[in-house]
């Protein structure tokens, strides 16, 4: 800045000190308001729900996911019905399941419900959609029993050489 600009700035500050300081106060108020808005966004507890709870084991593993790998209308109906029937089920809700389908024009579709490398349910679906809905209800019961059996087996069997996904009987 040259001397002329500095002189003009000093004169403006002396002539109207109130407007100059008011601008500084308004700027700091805007910053504090912005920080308050950011803090409100980042809070864990809000008016639309309770505070977020940390998992007791501090695990970052994603659970309770159902992956849809179906292709046909009967397979999609089976997936929707299976997910709706199992919505309140605690065992299935904590599992990471994949529902896969292999369609066949002659015989219908083969459908699998798997967790990792374990297949808990497999069936042959006809193209009729109402059978897919009925079969999904049966599948929820079978998968729930298989998950419970697997959890009991893994709790009673411990082998230090194998990981938990390798203990399958």
N, C-alpha and C positions, 0 to 999 in steps of 0.2 A: 504494500500500500504506500502511496506517496503521501507527502505532508498535507496536501489539499484534502484528500479523503479522510485522513485522521482528524483534521480540523473540523470538517463537516460533521463527523461522527461525534466528536466531543461537544459541539454546539447543539446537536440534536439531543444528546443526553442531558445537557444542562437546561435546555428550553423545556423539554417535556420529560422529566425524570419519572413521572407517574406512569405514562404510557410505556416507557421502556421497561420498568420493573414489572408492570402488569403483564407484558409479553413473556417475561421470564417465569412468572408465577403460573401463567396459563400453560406454558410448555411443561413445567414440572408436574402440574396437576394432570395433564394429559398422559404423561409417562406413568404416574402412579395409578391412574385409572386403567391404563393398558396392562400394567402388571397385575392389578386386581382382577381384571378379566381373564388373564392367563392363569392365575391361581385358581379362579373359580372353575375353569375348564379342567384343570389337572387334579382337582380334589377327588378323593375316592368315594366320599359320601355325597349324595345329592338328593334333591326333592323327588326324583323319579325312581329311586331305589336305594337299597341298603348299601353299606360300604362293601367293597370287594374284600373277599376273604382269601388269604393265601392257603394253598394246599398244605396239609400237615407235613408231608414228606418233602416239600420244596422241590418237587419234580417238575420239570418242564416238558414232560412227555404229554403229547396230545392224546386224550382218550375220549370216548363217547362219540365217535365219528362213524357214520355209515356211508360207504362209498357206493355209488350206483354205477355198475358196469353192465347194465342191461341194454338191449337193443330194440326188441319188439314191443308191441303194445301189451302183450301178456306179461312180459318181463317187467315193464314199467309199472303195470298194475300190481304185480307181486311185490315189487320194491316199495311202492306207496303203502300197500296194505301191511307189509311187514313192519315198516317204520311206524305206522300208526298203532298197530297192535302192541308194539314194544315200547311205546312212548313212556309209559309209567313204570316200566320194568327196570329196576336198579342194576341188575347184573348185565343186561344187554346195553343199558345206557352208559355203562363204564367201559364197554368193550369197543374196540376199533374193528368194525366188520366191513367186509367187502361182499357185495352181492353181484355175482357174475352170471352171465348168460351166454350160451352157445346155441343159436337158433338152427333149426333143421326144418326144411320145408315138408319133409315126409313125416317125421316123428314128433314134431313140436319143438320145444326148447328145453335144453338142460339148464338148470339153475343151481348155483352153489352159494352157500353162505359160509364165508371163511373169515378166520382171524389169523393173520400172518400166514403160516404154512399149514395151519390146521383147518380141515374142512369139517364143519359141524352139521351141515345139512346139504343134501343133494336130492334133486327130484327132476322128473320129466314133466313139463307143463304142456298141455294142449293149447291150441290157439284161442280157446274159449276163455274170456276174461273172468267169468264168474268162478271158474275153477282156481284161478290164480289167487283170488281173494280168500277162498276157503283154505287153500294150501298154505297161504301166508300165516293164518292163525295157527295151524298145526306146526309150522316151522318155528314160530316164536317159542312154543312150549319145548320143542326138541332142542333148540339152540340154548335156551335157558338152562335146561338140564345138563347139557354138554359143558356149558361154561361153569356151572356149579361143580360138576365132576372134575373138571380140569383144575379149578381153584383148590379143591380139596386135595387132589393128588399132588399138586405142586407145594401145598402147605405141609403135607406129611412126608414128602420125599425131598431130601436135600443131598445134592452132590456138588461138591466144590469144583469139580472139573467141568460141569455143564452150566450154561446160562439158563435163565428161567424159560426162555422160548424153546430150549432144546429138551426140556423135560416133558415128553409127550408119550403117553402110553395108550 
